[in-house]
Every structure is written in C-alpha cells, then in structure tokens.
C-alpha cells in the first residue's frame, strides 16, 4: 500500500523553526511531484509548497515565501519542509501529498494529488 508518513510537528514559540519530514513508500518517489498543504481549525485546506521530480523547481504560497523551504531527497524517498520564523498564523495540521504520475512540475492544486499523509500538528504560540 502507498503510505506517506509525516513527522516533525510540535509546539513552538513565534520566531522558532521546525523541519517537517514526509517519507513515502509504495510508489516511484522520484516520478512524483510532492506538495505540502495545511489546514487550520474551521478553515479550508490551503497550499503551502510544491517541488518537482528532481527538486529543481519549487513554488510557495505567498504567505510562506521567504520563510519556508521545500526540498527532497529521492534516495531516501523523503520530502522536507523547513519552516523558519514561524508565526501563530502558521498553526495548522500539515499534510504532505504525492501528485499523479503524469505531473512533472510543481502544482498548487490539491485535486492533482493522488495520495495524502495523515498530517502532523504544528502549533506556534505568541
């Protein structure tokens, strides 16, 4: 079975950093565009970041640009989200996702992603 497992969430103070990891199994990882999304209580799921097959192209939501960095290590079947200068409004459950195999470039639209992780909670206190 395909599995995406996130880790690295936690409770931190504003200005702190966290690195989320997502390890995939059951698919050809280096032929999957990967993305990070987040969902706060009572809010719609929103795009955070996405990365192409080789990691050469990345795209970010305006709200995280300059603070978050998405990267991947295909040898480890793992995608990362480095989050710096965290703000209380970053508090959410963070999900990683794998896009359909026909996509080779980053994509911000959740409908193109075939598989989703269980999510990891990030809480940022003021």
matplotlib code that plots the C-alpha trace (Angstrom):
import matplotlib.pyplot as plt

x = [0.0, 1.1, 2.0, 3.0, 4.1, 4.8, 6.8, 8.5, 5.5, 5.3, 4.6, 7.0, 7.1, 6.8, 10.2, 11.3, 12.0, 10.8, 11.6, 8.8, 9.6, 7.5, 8.7, 6.9, 6.6, 4.7, 5.3, 8.1, 9.0, 11.3, 8.5, 6.1, 5.6, 5.3, 3.5, 2.8, -0.7, -2.0, -5.4, -6.3, -9.4, -12.5, -10.6, -10.2, -7.1, -4.5, -1.5, 1.9, 4.7, 5.4, 8.5, 9.3, 10.6, 14.3, 13.9, 14.9, 11.7, 9.8, 6.7, 5.4, 2.3, 2.8, 2.2, 5.2, 7.6, 11.0, 10.3, 9.7, 11.8, 10.7, 13.3, 13.5, 16.0, 15.0, 17.5, 15.6, 12.1, 11.6, 10.4, 11.1, 9.6, 11.9, 9.9, 11.7, 10.4, 7.2, 4.2, 1.0, -0.9, 1.2, -0.6, -2.3, -2.2, 0.4, -0.1, 2.3, 0.9, 2.1, 0.7, -0.4, 2.3, 1.5, 2.7, 6.4, 6.3, 5.1, 1.4, -0.6, -4.0, -5.0, -7.0, -3.9, -2.5, -3.3, -2.0, -2.0, -0.3, -2.1, -0.9, 1.3, 0.3, 2.2, 1.3, 3.0, 2.4, 2.8]
y = [0.0, 3.6, 5.4, 8.9, 9.5, 13.0, 13.8, 16.7, 18.7, 20.2, 23.2, 26.1, 29.8, 32.5, 33.0, 29.4, 26.9, 23.4, 20.9, 18.5, 15.3, 13.0, 9.6, 7.8, 4.1, 2.0, 4.4, 5.6, 8.6, 10.3, 10.3, 12.1, 15.8, 16.4, 19.1, 20.4, 21.7, 22.8, 23.1, 25.2, 24.5, 25.7, 26.6, 25.2, 23.3, 25.6, 25.1, 25.7, 24.5, 22.1, 20.6, 19.0, 15.4, 16.4, 19.3, 21.8, 23.8, 24.9, 27.1, 28.6, 30.3, 34.0, 33.6, 31.4, 32.7, 33.6, 31.7, 28.1, 25.9, 22.6, 20.1, 16.4, 13.5, 11.0, 8.4, 8.5, 8.8, 11.9, 15.4, 18.1, 21.4, 23.7, 26.3, 29.4, 32.5, 30.7, 32.8, 32.0, 32.0, 29.1, 26.9, 24.1, 20.4, 20.0, 17.3, 16.0, 14.7, 13.0, 14.1, 11.9, 10.3, 12.5, 15.7, 16.6, 20.2, 21.6, 22.1, 24.1, 22.5, 19.7, 17.9, 16.7, 14.9, 11.2, 10.3, 12.1, 11.6, 11.6, 15.0, 16.4, 19.2, 22.4, 24.9, 28.3, 30.3, 34.0]
z = [0.0, -0.7, 2.5, 3.2, 6.8, 8.2, 11.2, 12.9, 14.1, 17.6, 19.7, 19.3, 20.0, 17.4, 15.6, 16.1, 13.4, 12.6, 9.9, 8.8, 7.0, 4.9, 3.9, 1.1, 0.3, -2.2, -5.2, -7.5, -5.4, -7.9, -10.5, -8.2, -7.7, -4.0, -2.1, 1.4, 2.4, 5.7, 7.4, 10.4, 12.5, 10.7, 7.6, 4.1, 3.3, 1.7, -0.5, 1.1, -1.2, -4.0, -5.6, -9.0, -9.5, -9.3, -6.9, -9.5, -9.3, -6.3, -5.7, -2.5, -1.2, -0.7, 3.0, 3.5, 0.8, 2.2, 5.4, 4.3, 2.1, 0.5, -0.5, -1.3, -1.0, -3.6, -2.3, 1.0, -0.5, 1.7, 1.2, 3.8, 4.8, 6.6, 8.4, 9.8, 11.5, 12.5, 13.2, 15.2, 11.9, 10.7, 13.3, 11.4, 10.6, 7.8, 5.2, 2.5, -0.7, -3.9, -7.3, -10.1, -12.2, -15.2, -13.5, -13.6, -12.3, -9.1, -8.7, -6.1, -6.8, -4.4, -7.0, -8.8, -5.8, -5.5, -2.0, 1.3, 4.6, 7.9, 8.9, 11.6, 14.0, 14.1, 16.9, 17.2, 20.3, 20.5]

ax = plt.figure().add_subplot(projection="3d")
ax.plot(x, y, z, "-o")
ax.set_aspect("equal")
plt.show()
